[in-house]
Amino acid sequence: MLVLIHELGHFLMAKKNGVLVEEFGFGLPPRILGKKIGETIYSINLLFFGGFVKLYGEEQHELALTPDRAFISKKPWQKTLIILSGVLMNVILAVIIYYFLLAGNAFQSEPLPLFNNYQFRFGHQEGRIVVTDVVKGSPAESAGVKQEDIVLRFKISNGNWINIQSGQQLIKNVSRLENIPVTIDLYNLKNGNKKTLTIKPIYDKTLKRAVIGIQMIDGTVIKYQTPVEKIFSGFLHSYNITAYNLKTFAYLFETAYQQKKMEIVSQSVSGPIGIFAVIQNLVKTSGNKFITNLLNIIASLSLSLALMNILPFPALDGGRLIFIIYEWITGKQAHPKIEYYINFIGFFLLIALAILITINDIMRFIK
């Protein structure tokens, strides 16, 4: 769906600017099915690694037929609009999805894991802690704490509730409560289930303090509070998520380089098979939050697709934009053969990367 929306952007903008669209393809050739409607062939192709729109006149030699309908004969600003329209469609989709998700949740995001005390540019952050693991045989496991539970607040017997916004805050409050029952409110990140549990901490000789037996990471909720923030929350949240993903990916690369373990990066990248596995898991575990979780994934993937395509890499939209910028600045087009071979090499490398990612997904799926 995301690929179709992306390619639809190219398709509509090309039509708007008088360019003949020869083919609208889902997946990459060889073609399995194709039907010509009007002047365009609509096709389904064997390799489900994206899609494409074939524009007439992308090659110089095609100009001899109908130059007024050729992409290459259009002005640089028209070419730029056509190239960027796919990315724009993906961004617009994410903005719309995030706006409705936020509006339906009092204009606050779902809890996000937080790396390196990251500060989001827009909105107000409010801390959360997310349970990443529950120690076997621990008081937390016996009470029913699960992975991806969020500890919202706790209290001692008839005391006042204390809101929990960081892991250190929870540790500090629990550390001296050996064998003293503690009541905690939890909310599961994946399925939305809420529960109140009573747990009796035990003393850990290694840590030299009372524990309930969970591992956790700090997270955050982003709240858009002012009228302006609420109106533009879809845009602001899209920016926040994109900037955060870039920072996180850079952190993973840095960690992988320092530890000489590239699997740290490879485990964070997925192709169609990996994405299918994630959605399959959502169906099984999300419960009433399935639609919300699915929409969050779609919005995030749509932003990732936009970001990937705008990279200045041959065969991607960003790579093609480089040639248009060159034409805009110099007033002349790049040599057709040079542009062709650069894009061909880029296309080959992208296919090779897609195959490697698919193999990696299959290996993880088998395990």
N, C-alpha and C positions, 0 to 999 in steps of 0.2 A: 504493500500500500504506500509506504513512504517513498519508494522509488518511483511509483506511478505519479504521485503528487509532484515529485521533483521534476520528472520528465514532462509532466503536464504544464509546468511553468514555462519550460523551454518551448513547448508546442504552441501554447497560447500566445506567447510573446513573438514567436517567429511568424505566426499567422497575422498578428496585429501589425507587424512591420513588412508584410507582403512577401515573406520568404516561403517558398514551396517546401512543405514537409513531406518527404518521400516515404518515411517509415517511422512508426511509433512502436518500439519494441520493448517487451518485458523480458528481462534476462538478456544474455548475450548469445550471439550465433554459435552454432548453426540453428537455423530456424526449424521449429517443429510444426507450427501452424501459422498461417497468415491469410488475412482477408483484406482486399482493397475496397475501401469505402471512399468515394469521391476520388481525390488525388493522392490519398495516403494509404499505405499498407499498415495494418495493425497486426502485430505478430507476437507469438509466444515462442521463446527460444530456449535452447537446451540448458545453458549455463545460468542458473539462478543467482548470478552475482551482480544484480543491479538491473539496468535497463538503458535504453538509448533513444534518442530522436535523431534520425538521419535527415539532415537539411540539404536541400539541393544547392549546389554551388559552394560546398565546403572546399572543393578542389578547383584549382584554376582552370583545368581543361573543360569543366562543365559549362563555362560561361558562354560557349558558342551557341547554345540552344536558346535559352531565354534569360539573358543577363539581368533583367529587371527583377526576376524572382530568385536570384542567387544570393546566398548568404554573404559570399565574399565581396559582392558589389555594394553592400550596404555601408552606410557611414559608420565610423568607429563607435559613436554613441548608441546607434541601433544595435550593433553587435554586442556591445557591453550589456545592454538591457536584456538581450536574448540569453547571453551566457549567465548573467546573474539571476535571472528569473527563477531558475530551479532552486537555487539556494534560498531566495526570498520566500518561495512557497513553503519550504521546510521550516523556515523561521516563523512565518505566519501561523502555520499549523501548531507549532509548539506554543506560541504566544496565546492562541485561542484556548488550547487545552489547559494550560497553566492558569489562565484567568478563571475559567469555570471551576477548576479544582480548588483554587484558592477562595473564590467567592463562596463555594459550598462548604468551606471549612473556616469560616470567620476570618478570611484573608491571612491565614497562617499555613506554612508548609508542613509537609510530613517531616518527622525528625530525620536529619541527615547526619551520617558519621562525620566527625571533624578531625582532620589531620593537621598537625602542627599549629594548632590554635588559629586556624584560618578565620579571617574577618571578612564577611560579605560586605560588598560596597553599599547595597541598598537594603532597607528594612532593619528591623530591630531583632537581634539575636537573643534567644533564651535557651539556656543550657538544658540538655537532657543526657541521660546515660542509657546506653543500650547494652543488654546482656549478650555477650558473644559466645559464652560457654558456661555450662553448669557442671560443677565438680561432682563426679559420681559418689553417691553415699553421703553427700553434704546435706545440711539442713535445708538449703534452697531447693535441692532436688526432691527431698521428701515433702516439702510444702507445695511443690508444683510449679516452680519457676522454670521457664522455657527460654531457649535461645530466641533472640530478637524481642524479648520483653523489654519494655522501658519502665524503669522505676520512677514513678511520678512524685511520690511523697511517702513519708513514714512517720510513725509515732510509737511511743512507749505506753502501753496499757491505756490509761485514761488521759494521757498528755495531749498536747496540741499537735496537730499535723505540721510537719516540716517539709516544705517543697525541696526536692532534690534536683540540683542543676549541674552537678559534676561528680565524677567518680571519687575524687578526694573528699568531697563533702560527705558522701555516704560512708566512706571508710572511717572518717573522723567520728561520725556519729555512732557507728556500730562497734568501733574498736574496743570500747570499754563496757560493752553490754553482754559479757559472757553469761549464758544461761538465763538471760532476761528476754522474755518474749517481745518481739518487735512486729508491729503490723505495717505492711507496705501495700500501696496501691500500684498496680501495674497495668500497662496497656501494650498489647502485642503489635509490633510494627507491621507484621505481615497480614494478619487476619482481623485486626481491630478489636479483638476480645479484651474486655476489661475484667480484672479480678482483684480481690483484696485477700492477702494471705498473711498468716501469722507464722513467724520464723523465730527459732531460738538459736542465736549465735553460739558457736563453740570456740574454744581457745585454740589457736594455731601456734605450736611451739616454734616453728620456723620463722613465722612472721612476728611472733611475740605480741599478738593481739587477737581479739575476737573477730571471727569471720562468719559469713553465711554461706560461702562456697560458690561464688560466681566470678567469672572474668568479664570485664566490661570495657567499653570505649566511650569516650565523651562524644556527644552529638549536639545538635542544635536544631531549634525550630526558628524559622525566619518569619517574623510578623510584619505585615504591611499595615501601618496604623493610620497614617494621615489620609485625608480624602484623595490627594494627588497620588499617593502610593497605591491606594486601592484601585483608582481608575487605570493606572498604568502597571498594575501588578504583573500582568502577563509578560510585558516587556522587561520589567525589572527582574522578575524571577528567571526569565530566560537568560538574561545577562549574568545573573548570579550563578546559575548552574553551569553555564558555559565557562566562565572564568574559573570556577571551582574545579571543574573537570580538567581544564588545562593545567592548573596548578597541581592537582593530584597526579596527573599523568607525568608531569615533569618530576615530581617527587619520586614516583615509581622508577623512572629512568635513572635518576640520581642514585637511588638506593641499589638498583640492579648493578650499576657501574661500580659503586663502592664495594659491594659484596661479590662482584663478579658472577652474578646469577641472573641471566637474562630471562629465566622462567618467571621471575617476578613480574616482568612486563607481559610475557606471552600469556600468562594466566589471566590477565586483565583484559585481553582482546578476544572478541568472539565474532564469528561469522554467522551465516543463516542457521546452521545446525545448533550452535551454542545459544543463539537467541530463541530458537524453537524449544530447547531444553528449559530455558528460563521461563518461558510462557507456559510450558507444560507443568512446571513446578508451581507456578502461580495458580493454575486451574485447581491443583490438588490441595493447596494450602491456604489460599487467600480468603476463602469463605465469602462473607458479605463485602469484603474489600477488593474483590477481584477486579471490578470495573475501575476503581480508583487506582489500584496498582498497575493495571494494564495501561491506562491512560498516562500515568507517570512514565512508564517505560517508553511508550510511543513518543511522548514529547521529548524525552531525553535522547532517544535514538534519532529523532528528526533533527534536533540540534547538532548531534554528532555527525549526521550525514551532511548537513549544511557546512559544518566546519571542515570536514574531510574534503569536500568538493571545492572549497575555496582555497585550499592549499596550492601554492604555485608549483605544482608537480605536473609534468607532461601527461596529457590525455585527460586530466581532470579539468573542471571549469576554471580553476585558478591558473592552471598552466596555459590554457588557451587565452585567458585574459591577458597574460604577459605579452603575447604576440599582438593583441589588439592595442595595448598601451604603447607598444613599440610603434605601431602604425600611427597612433594618435600623435605621438611626439615627433616622429620623423616625417610624417606625411606620406610614407610609402610602406607597402606591405612587406612582410618577411618573405624570403625566398620560399616558394611553395614546397620544394623538395626538402629543404632543411626543416620546415615546420612539419612536414609529413613524417620524416624519419624520427624526429624527436618525439612526436606523439605516438608513433608506432612502438618505439622503445619503451615509453612510459606505459602504454597499454599492456605490453608484454610483461613488464615488471609488476603491474597491478594484478594481472591474472595469476602470476606466480605467487604473489603475496596472498591472494584469495585462496589458492590451493593449499598453501602452507597453513593458513588459519583454519581451513576446513579440516585438514589432517589433525591439527591440534585439538579442534573441537571433538572429532571422532574419538581420539585417544582419551580425552577427558570423559566422554560419554561412556566409553567402554569400561573405564575404571569405576 
